Amino acid sequence: MKIWLDGGLQDIESARVSVFDHGLTVGDGIFETVKAVDGRPFALTRHLDRLTRSARGLGLPDPDLDEVRRACAAVLEANPVPLGRLRLTYTGGHGPLGSDRGEHGPTLVVALGGTARRPDSTAVVTVPWTRNERGALTGLKTTSYAENVVALARAREQGASEALFGNTVGRLCEGTGSNVFVVLDGELHTPPVASGCLAGITRALVVEWTGAKETDLPMDVLGRAEEIFLTSTLRDVQAVHRVDDRELPGAPGPVTAKAMRIFDERSGADLDP
């Protein structure tokens, strides 16, 4: 396995990031997960645009996108897999043991792991913790991911693959690593970015390609929606067949199945939409 670090490919056994890297000590970093199909990244331009937005939101220097593209190409060529998870990590770099940043500049790591196509449907749970729609990191894809780790562990304990959050005013927000869509009276809705959710790449494509509405939704919509599905880079469009104790028989339903079909067709026809 080869990864990109410090400007070039390195063996995974010898690649090392400083124990004083700010991404490790205080979670001062951002990342993107990009789906790779037969060695080709999907929607890379959109992911790099969001990487830059996240860097600016965190006060990091803009990443060198030419280098990031070279890194992605090199890692994909060095590690051929039919379906992969390409992980781009960009941190504040070597710094002091505190919140202040050092002067060494950022760290860029690009790595690849194999993955498998997700099941067509899954179970989710709601959790008692909230997303802060007004926080300093709201809408940024940062490495400060511990609350997602805790919530996802809760979901796994209950036989689910994802946990869904509300925000501080009790509105539906997002999953630990996904966006959520619901069908009401045959129409497709998803929470707006103002809810505090991440502006997911797959979410944006599904909205564009299906005409889904961005709607402020209460948490109890999960108890009455006709269909529910998740979107993310590695899930694509995945139906939900259970929310907490509520079963949704027949998932994927007709609206979800149509969204799945549209996404498969459109993403297959254009790898950088």
C-alpha positions in Angstrom: 0.0 0.0 0.0 1.3 3.4 -1.0 0.1 6.7 0.4 0.9 10.4 -0.4 2.6 12.3 2.3 5.1 15.2 2.3 4.8 15.7 -1.5 5.2 12.2 -2.7 4.3 8.5 -2.5 5.5 6.6 0.6 5.2 3.0 1.8 2.5 2.8 4.4 4.9 1.0 6.8 7.4 3.9 6.8 5.1 6.9 6.3 5.0 9.0 9.5 3.2 12.1 10.7 4.6 14.0 13.7 3.0 13.3 17.0 2.8 17.1 17.3 0.7 17.4 14.2 -2.3 19.7 15.1 -4.6 17.2 13.4 -3.7 14.7 16.1 -3.3 16.9 19.1 -6.4 19.1 18.8 -8.3 17.9 15.7 -7.3 20.9 13.7 -7.8 19.5 10.2 -10.3 18.8 7.4 -10.9 15.8 5.1 -12.8 14.5 2.1 -13.8 10.9 1.3 -14.0 10.3 -2.5 -15.4 7.3 -4.1 -13.1 5.7 -6.6 -14.4 3.3 -9.3 -11.9 1.3 -11.2 -9.1 3.7 -10.4 -11.1 6.9 -11.2 -12.4 9.3 -8.6 -16.1 10.4 -8.6 -17.0 14.1 -8.3 -13.5 15.0 -7.5 -13.9 18.7 -8.5 -16.9 19.1 -6.1 -14.9 17.4 -3.3 -11.9 19.7 -3.9 -14.2 22.8 -3.9 -15.5 21.7 -0.5 -12.0 20.9 0.8 -11.1 24.5 0.0 -14.3 25.9 1.7 -13.5 23.8 4.8 -9.9 25.0 4.9 -11.0 28.6 4.7 -13.7 28.1 7.3 -11.0 26.7 9.7 -8.5 29.4 8.8 -6.1 27.0 7.1 -4.2 28.0 3.9 -5.9 27.0 0.7 -4.8 23.5 -0.3 -2.7 23.3 -3.5 -5.4 21.6 -5.6 -2.9 20.7 -8.3 -0.9 18.8 -5.8 -4.0 17.2 -4.4 -5.0 16.0 -7.9 -1.5 14.6 -8.5 -1.7 12.9 -5.2 -5.0 11.3 -5.9 -3.9 10.1 -9.3 -0.6 8.7 -7.9 -2.3 6.9 -5.1 -5.0 5.4 -7.3 -2.5 4.2 -9.8 -0.3 2.6 -7.1 -3.2 0.8 -5.4 -5.6 -0.6 -8.0 -9.0 -1.6 -6.5 -12.4 -2.0 -8.2 -14.2 0.2 -5.6 -12.2 2.4 -3.2 -12.5 4.9 -0.5 -10.0 7.7 -1.3 -9.3 9.7 1.8 -7.8 13.2 1.6 -6.7 14.6 5.0 -5.4 18.2 5.4 -4.3 19.4 8.8 -2.8 22.4 10.5 0.6 20.6 10.5 3.3 20.5 13.2 2.2 22.7 16.1 2.5 23.4 19.8 0.7 21.4 22.5 -2.3 23.7 22.5 -4.8 25.5 20.3 -2.3 27.9 18.7 -0.9 26.9 15.3 2.7 26.5 14.5 4.6 27.9 11.6 5.5 24.7 9.8 2.6 24.7 7.3 -0.1 22.1 6.7 0.1 18.4 6.3 -1.5 16.6 3.3 -2.2 12.9 3.4 -4.0 10.9 0.6 -4.7 7.2 1.2 -6.9 4.6 -0.4 -8.8 1.6 1.0 -10.9 -0.9 -0.7 -14.7 -1.0 0.0 -17.8 -2.9 -1.1 -21.1 -1.7 -2.4 -23.6 -1.0 0.4 -26.8 -3.0 0.9 -29.9 -1.4 -0.8 -31.5 -0.7 2.6 -30.3 -0.2 6.2 -31.5 0.6 9.7 -30.9 3.9 11.5 -31.5 5.2 15.0 -32.0 8.7 16.5 -29.7 9.9 19.2 -30.2 12.3 22.1 -27.3 14.5 21.2 -27.7 17.6 18.9 -25.9 19.3 16.0 -25.1 22.9 16.7 -26.4 24.8 13.7 -24.6 28.0 14.9 -21.2 26.5 15.8 -17.8 27.6 14.5 -17.4 24.3 12.6 -20.9 24.0 11.3 -20.9 23.0 7.7 -17.2 22.2 7.7 -15.9 18.7 7.1 -13.3 18.6 9.9 -11.4 15.9 11.6 -13.1 16.8 14.9 -15.2 13.7 14.5 -15.4 12.3 18.0 -19.2 13.0 18.5 -19.8 11.0 15.3 -17.8 8.1 16.7 -19.8 8.1 19.8 -23.2 8.3 18.0 -22.2 5.7 15.4 -21.2 3.3 18.2 -24.7 3.8 19.7 -26.2 2.9 16.4 -24.1 -0.2 16.0 -25.2 -1.4 19.5 -28.8 -1.2 18.3 -28.2 -3.1 15.1 -28.1 0.0 12.8 -25.6 1.5 10.5 -26.3 5.2 11.1 -27.4 7.6 13.7 -29.5 10.6 13.0 -29.2 14.0 14.8 -31.6 16.8 15.4 -30.2 20.3 15.9 -30.5 22.6 18.9 -34.1 23.7 17.9 -35.4 20.2 17.4 -35.3 20.1 13.6 -34.0 17.1 11.6 -30.4 17.6 10.6 -28.2 14.8 9.4 -26.4 11.5 10.1 -22.9 11.0 11.4 -21.6 10.7 7.9 -24.7 11.1 5.7 -27.6 13.3 4.7 -31.2 12.3 5.1 -34.2 12.5 2.7 -37.8 11.9 3.5 -40.9 11.3 1.3 -44.1 13.2 2.3 -47.2 12.9 0.3 -45.1 11.5 -2.5 -42.7 14.5 -2.5 -39.0 14.3 -1.7 -37.6 16.6 1.0 -34.2 17.0 2.7 -33.1 19.4 5.5 -31.6 22.7 4.3 -27.9 23.5 5.0 -29.2 26.1 7.5 -30.2 23.1 9.7 -26.5 22.6 10.5 -26.0 19.7 8.2 -23.0 19.2 6.0 -23.5 20.2 2.3 -23.0 16.7 1.1 -21.7 16.1 -2.4 -24.2 13.2 -3.0 -26.9 15.3 -1.4 -26.4 18.1 -3.8 -26.4 15.8 -6.8 -29.6 14.1 -5.7 -31.3 17.5 -5.1 -30.2 18.6 -8.6 -31.1 15.4 -10.4 -34.5 14.6 -8.6 -35.8 18.1 -7.8 -36.0 17.3 -4.1 -37.0 20.2 -1.9 -34.9 21.7 0.9 -37.4 21.9 3.8 -37.1 22.7 7.5 -38.4 19.5 9.0 -39.2 18.5 12.6 -37.7 15.4 14.1 -41.0 13.7 14.3 -41.1 13.6 10.5 -39.2 10.3 10.8 -42.3 8.8 12.4 -44.6 9.6 9.6 -42.5 9.8 6.4 -43.6 7.3 3.7 -40.0 6.6 2.7 -36.6 7.6 4.1 -33.2 7.3 2.5 -29.6 8.3 3.2 -27.1 9.8 0.9 -23.3 9.8 1.2 -20.2 9.3 -0.9 -20.0 5.5 -0.2 -23.8 4.9 0.3 -24.8 6.8 -2.8 -28.6 6.5 -2.3 -29.5 3.9 0.4 -33.1 3.2 1.6 -34.0 3.0 5.3 -36.1 0.1 6.4 -36.1 0.8 10.1 -35.9 4.0 12.2 -35.6 3.2 15.9 -38.6 0.8 16.4 -40.5 1.9 13.3 -40.3 -0.5 10.4 -40.7 0.8 6.8 -41.8 -2.3 4.9 -41.0 -2.6 1.3 -38.0 -0.4 1.3 -36.8 0.9 -1.0 -40.2 2.4 -1.9 -41.0 3.8 -5.3 -39.6 7.4 -4.8 -36.4 6.0 -3.3 -36.0 3.4 -6.0 -36.4 6.1 -8.6 -33.8 8.3 -6.9 -31.4 5.3 -6.8 -31.9 4.6 -10.4 -31.4 8.2 -11.4 -28.2 8.5 -9.3 -26.8 5.3 -10.8 -27.5 6.4 -14.3 -26.3 10.0 -14.0 -23.2 9.2 -11.9 -22.3 6.3 -14.3 -22.5 8.7 -17.3 -20.3 11.4 -15.8 -17.6 10.8 -13.2 -17.0 14.5 -12.5 -20.5 16.1 -12.5 
